[in-house]
């Protein structure tokens, strides 16, 4: 019984964090589309050029809401790797956002945070 309650509370916390950080991530999409696909495909370069700066910005602007999720930094990094796989088109000269990026962003982030 307590396991289900804990799981429900944890899910609500993750949803609250996703709702808070999704608009902030949208502000960083210009940085993504300015990158070359090769840079985004490489985990290390993607982490250095996008994930870490986004993490700093989200943490600073979140008013502490990210503290609701244990291991937030690790889970956020995993979620942005998931975002790369689901919402970025790396087939052209520049990185492009897939159609419906803004609408799908919260769902993909939620899924990525829960997986990690």
Secondary structure, DSSP 8 states (H G I E B T S, - for coil): -HHHHHHHHHHHHHHHHHHHHHHHHHTTHHHHHTS-HHHHHSHHHHIIIIIHHHHHHHHHHTTTGGGGSTTHHHHHHHHHHHHHHHHEE-SSSS-EE-TTHHHHHHHHHHHHHHH-
